Structure formats: structure tokens, C-alpha cells
Amino acid sequence: MVLSPNFASFVPKSVDPFLPHQPADDPTDDTYPHVYEQALDRLACAVGGKAVLPAAFQHIPGMLASHDWKLRHAGLMAIASVAEGTSKVIALPRFKSA
């Protein structure tokens, strides 16, 4: 299927500023996944790994074992989000052998 050169005339002018931008590059992005990732990161940094890891790893293994790629992605993003605030606890020997 070949698009006509006049296809650009069908795009409303109100969306023109958004077309060249990537959503992941926007630091003011306030979509739900981005907000949840920031919240997990801030919670892990504020409360610490001893409080966050047990609660997080009650749900993350089930997410990673899911057949749905969206749940697996969410599990990986949750691990990445809490990694900074829980790095000292993750470095303990009981997590290294697992």
C-alpha cells in the first residue's frame, strides 16, 4: 500500500509539534506507568530495601512467570525501579545465591 504524498494534509495541525518527539524522552511525562515507576523508585530510596523488597518480591516473581508480555515487562520495570533504593539489601549473600 502506497500512501499518497498528500497524506500529510490529513494530519491536523494541532498534532504537528508532537510528531517528531519520542514519549520516552519527555522528562515531564506523567502517564501512569512512568508515574508508578517514579513512585517505586522514590519509595525504595526513602524507606529502604528491608521494607520494600519483601513486599515487591511477593508480586514480581508471578509477574515474571506470566505468559503476558506486559506483565513480564512490568515486573522487570519494577525491579529496575526499586534497584537504586534497595541495592544494599540486594547485595546481601542470600540474594546473590538465589
C-alpha atoms as one frame of an Amber mdcrd trajectory, in Angstrom:
protein
   0.000   0.000   0.000   1.463   3.309  -1.077   0.458   6.479   0.703  -0.197
   9.489  -1.378   2.091  12.497  -0.933  -0.944  14.425   0.263  -1.274  12.211
   3.355   0.304  14.943   5.487  -2.615  17.201   4.634  -4.912  14.848   6.596
  -2.918  15.259   9.829  -4.431  18.018  11.933  -2.090  20.935  12.534  -2.680
  20.628  16.288  -0.580  17.428  16.439   2.362  18.724  14.411   4.508  19.670
  17.458   4.173  16.146  18.868   5.096  14.123  15.786   8.931  14.359  15.925
   9.152  13.673  19.688   9.572  10.344  21.428   7.369   9.945  24.534  10.157
   8.231  26.491  12.388  11.295  26.095   9.969  13.658  27.815  11.039  14.393
  31.430   7.579  15.793  32.195   5.828  12.600  31.102   3.039  11.893  33.570
   1.491   8.756  32.102   0.519   6.050  34.562   3.451   3.637  34.016   6.000
   6.439  34.264   4.418   7.785  37.453   4.330   4.308  39.030   7.979   3.718
  38.193   8.948   7.024  39.798   6.833   6.232  42.849   8.502   2.832  43.313
  11.928   4.420  42.936  11.188   7.158  45.451   9.599   4.727  47.898  12.610
   2.400  47.733  15.026   5.294  48.257  13.023   6.779  51.122  12.058   3.639
  53.043  14.930   1.350  52.139  15.346  -2.150  50.871  14.420  -4.024  54.025
  10.879  -2.687  53.821  10.393  -2.617  50.053  11.989  -5.849  48.798   9.811
  -8.355  50.677   6.648  -6.595  49.549   7.851  -6.186  45.971   9.019  -9.773
  45.622   5.650 -11.112  46.725   4.347  -9.960  43.335   7.335  -9.708  40.981
   8.049 -13.476  40.541   4.454 -14.072  39.462   4.693 -11.189  37.026   7.924
 -12.540  35.526   6.376 -16.019  35.125   3.316 -14.708  33.296   2.638 -15.522
  29.653   1.546 -11.930  29.060   4.499  -9.853  27.885   3.011  -6.748  29.501
   3.164  -8.323  32.960   6.721  -9.553  32.382   7.711  -6.053  31.270   6.045
  -4.559  34.341   7.955  -6.987  36.564  11.278  -6.044  35.011  10.466  -2.348
  35.283   9.535  -2.835  38.950  12.913  -4.452  39.623  14.673  -1.622  37.809
  12.663   0.973  39.718  13.471  -0.369  43.180  17.089  -1.285  42.382  18.669
   2.005  43.458  16.981   2.203  46.842  17.436  -1.483  47.616  20.981  -2.009
  46.327  22.486  -2.597  49.781  19.948  -5.303  50.613  20.168  -6.926  47.172
  23.951  -7.199  47.651  23.459  -9.442  50.721  24.583 -13.071  50.292  21.067
 -14.526  50.475  20.058 -12.642  47.328  23.301 -13.429  45.490  22.838 -17.203
  45.732  19.228 -17.121  44.539
